[in-house]
Amino acid sequence: MAAEEIDEWDKRIQDTGCAKENEAVLICYADKGRDWRACKEEVAKFKACHDRYVKMKEAAEGVKLVR
């Protein structure tokens, strides 16, 4: 894989429009000693962003997505 290629996980996150929120979660997790409880605000912001993406996708495709 070339260095400029994006892996599948990163592409999926970018496609949601929530890459910034995901990065904040990952940074928090690393900075807080791998303790998710210390990152509740970042996780909530990522979840809200992802929920908006799911609603938009469902409306555009006229289907209910599995969560």
N, C-alpha and C positions, 0 to 999 in steps of 0.2 A: 504494500500500500504506500502510495506517495505521501510525503509529509503534508501536502496541502489538502489531501482528501479528508473529509469529515466522516467519522465513524457513524454507524447506524443510530446509536443512542443519541448522539449529539444532533444529528439531522432531525430526529423525531422531536426533540426538545425545541430546536430552532423553528420547526414547522408550526409549533403551538404559539409562537410569539412570546414564550415565557423563559427564554434563555437567561435573561438578566436575573429573574427571580430564582431560577434554578441555581445559577452561579452563586447567588447570595446564600442559599441554603447550604451548598457544598462548602463554601468558605467558612460560614458559621460553624458547621459541623467539625471542620478541621481545627478551627481556632478554639473551640470550646471543648476540646479533648474527646471528640466523637460522642458527645452527649446530645441527642436529639431534643431532650427536654429544655436545653438552654437555647434552642433555636425556634421556639414556638412562633414567634412573630414572622420570621423568614418563611417558615413552612406554611403559615396561614396565607401569606402574600402569594406564594407559589400556587397554593391550592385555589385561591380566588382567581388568579390568572388562568389556571388550567380549566376551572369550571366555566369561565367566560368563553374559552376556546371551544369547549365541548358543546355549550349551548349554541354558539355560532355555527359550528359544524353540523349539529343536528338540524338547525333551521335551514341551512343551505342544502342539506342532503335529504331532508324530510324523513329522517330515521332516528331512532333512539340508539345512542352509542352505549356500549357496555362499559361500565366504570369499575 
